[in-house]
Amino acid sequence: MLSGSCSFNLWKVVVDWDEATVHRVRFLKTADAGSVPVQFTKFLAGKGTDFYPLTSSALLGDSVYARIYREVSKIPYGKTKTYAEIAEAAGTHARVVGNAMSRNPTPLIIPCHRVVGTDGLGGFSPDIEIKKALLAMEKKIVKLQK
């Protein structure tokens, strides 16, 4: 397995992957240098809107979390859906979606930052400011593309 990091604002984005499968993505204050798939550096610089052909190992199987992650993966760049909308599509409850998002092993690949509450942003680990920055970046890029 390979591991590396790139920057997003004041954070280091640490990626663990092999071939086209990403196994873990973490946002840390510090991290060892190392290369990451180019899709990450492009995305985080606002120059890419997807991670193709990369995929997440968390999408495999038929567990409720895998079903939730597949639904979240369908949210288009620059758009959001609520926890309740994802829950309905995955056949579960909004709280289960929140739990799945808090345990998402591959944020960005599974864009949990695009899942919001009906009355606010919801959460994002390790810092809600990352979610705000990702959503603002996507909104800006979508606006520029029009």
C-alpha positions as CSV (number, residue, x, y, z in Angstrom):
1,M,0.0,0.0,0.0
2,L,1.2,3.5,-0.8
3,S,0.8,6.6,1.4
4,G,1.4,10.2,0.8
5,S,0.0,13.7,1.5
6,C,-0.9,16.9,-0.2
7,S,-2.1,20.3,1.2
8,F,-5.6,21.8,1.4
9,N,-5.5,25.2,3.2
10,L,-3.8,24.6,6.5
11,W,-4.4,20.8,6.4
12,K,-2.5,17.9,5.1
13,V,-4.6,15.4,3.3
14,V,-3.1,11.9,3.8
15,V,-4.0,9.3,1.3
16,D,-3.5,5.5,1.6
17,W,-4.1,3.6,-1.7
18,D,-3.0,0.8,-4.0
19,E,-3.5,0.9,-7.8
20,A,-7.0,2.5,-8.3
21,T,-8.4,1.8,-4.8
22,V,-8.2,4.3,-2.0
23,H,-8.4,2.8,1.5
24,R,-8.1,5.8,3.7
25,V,-8.1,9.6,3.5
26,R,-7.3,11.7,6.6
27,F,-7.1,15.5,7.3
28,L,-4.1,16.1,9.6
29,K,-2.2,19.2,10.8
30,T,1.1,17.6,9.9
31,A,2.1,14.6,7.8
32,D,5.1,13.1,6.1
33,A,5.7,14.2,2.5
34,G,4.9,11.7,-0.2
35,S,3.1,11.6,-3.5
36,V,-0.6,11.1,-3.8
37,P,-2.7,10.3,-6.9
38,V,-2.9,13.3,-9.1
39,Q,-6.7,13.4,-8.8
40,F,-6.3,14.6,-5.2
41,T,-4.0,17.5,-6.0
42,K,-6.1,18.6,-8.9
43,F,-9.4,18.4,-6.9
44,L,-8.0,20.2,-3.9
45,A,-6.6,23.0,-6.2
46,G,-10.0,23.4,-7.8
47,K,-8.8,22.0,-11.1
48,G,-10.7,18.7,-11.0
49,T,-14.2,17.7,-10.2
50,D,-13.9,13.9,-9.7
51,F,-11.4,11.2,-8.8
52,Y,-11.9,8.8,-11.8
53,P,-10.7,6.1,-12.1
54,L,-10.0,5.9,-8.3
55,T,-12.6,4.3,-6.2
56,S,-13.1,3.7,-2.4
57,S,-12.8,0.3,-0.8
58,A,-15.7,1.4,1.4
59,L,-18.1,1.1,-1.6
60,L,-17.9,-2.7,-1.7
61,G,-20.4,-5.0,-0.2
62,D,-24.1,-4.6,0.8
63,S,-23.8,-3.3,4.3
64,V,-26.0,-0.3,5.2
65,Y,-22.8,1.9,5.3
66,A,-21.7,0.7,1.8
67,R,-25.2,1.5,0.5
68,I,-25.0,5.0,2.1
69,Y,-21.5,5.6,0.7
70,R,-22.8,4.6,-2.8
71,E,-25.6,7.1,-2.5
72,V,-23.3,9.9,-1.3
73,S,-21.0,9.1,-4.2
74,K,-23.8,10.0,-6.6
75,I,-24.0,13.6,-5.3
76,P,-22.8,15.8,-8.2
77,Y,-19.9,18.2,-7.7
78,G,-21.1,21.5,-6.4
79,K,-24.4,20.1,-5.1
80,T,-25.6,18.9,-1.7
81,K,-28.1,16.5,-0.3
82,T,-29.5,16.2,3.2
83,Y,-28.9,13.4,5.6
84,A,-32.6,12.6,5.3
85,E,-32.5,12.4,1.5
86,I,-29.5,10.0,1.6
87,A,-31.3,8.0,4.3
88,E,-34.4,7.6,2.1
89,A,-32.4,6.5,-0.9
90,A,-30.4,4.0,1.1
91,G,-33.3,2.7,3.1
92,T,-32.2,3.8,6.5
93,H,-32.5,6.6,9.0
94,A,-30.8,10.0,8.9
95,R,-28.9,9.3,12.1
96,V,-27.4,6.2,10.6
97,V,-26.3,8.4,7.7
98,G,-24.7,10.8,10.1
99,N,-22.9,7.9,11.8
100,A,-21.7,6.6,8.4
101,M,-20.4,10.0,7.5
102,S,-18.5,10.3,10.8
103,R,-16.8,7.0,10.0
104,N,-16.3,7.6,6.3
105,P,-12.8,6.2,5.7
106,T,-12.3,8.0,2.3
107,P,-13.7,11.5,2.5
108,L,-13.4,13.3,-0.9
109,I,-13.7,10.0,-2.8
110,I,-17.0,9.6,-0.9
111,P,-17.9,13.3,-0.7
112,C,-19.4,13.4,2.8
113,H,-18.8,17.2,2.8
114,R,-21.8,17.4,0.3
115,V,-24.2,15.9,2.9
116,V,-25.8,18.6,5.0
117,G,-28.5,18.9,7.7
118,T,-32.0,20.2,7.0
119,D,-31.2,23.2,9.2
120,G,-27.4,23.6,8.8
121,L,-24.2,22.1,7.6
122,G,-24.0,19.2,10.0
123,G,-20.6,18.0,11.0
124,F,-17.2,17.2,9.6
125,S,-14.3,15.6,11.2
126,P,-11.8,16.8,12.2
127,D,-13.0,20.4,11.6
128,I,-16.2,21.9,10.2
129,E,-14.0,24.6,8.5
130,I,-12.8,21.9,6.0
131,K,-16.4,21.2,5.0
132,K,-17.1,24.9,4.6
133,A,-14.0,25.4,2.5
134,L,-14.7,22.4,0.2
135,L,-18.3,23.5,-0.4
136,A,-17.2,27.1,-1.1
137,M,-14.5,25.9,-3.5
138,E,-17.0,23.7,-5.4
139,K,-19.6,26.5,-5.5
140,K,-17.0,28.9,-6.9
141,I,-15.8,26.4,-9.6
142,V,-19.3,25.6,-10.7
143,K,-20.1,29.3,-11.0
144,L,-17.0,29.9,-13.1
145,Q,-17.9,27.0,-15.4
146,K,-21.3,28.6,-16.3
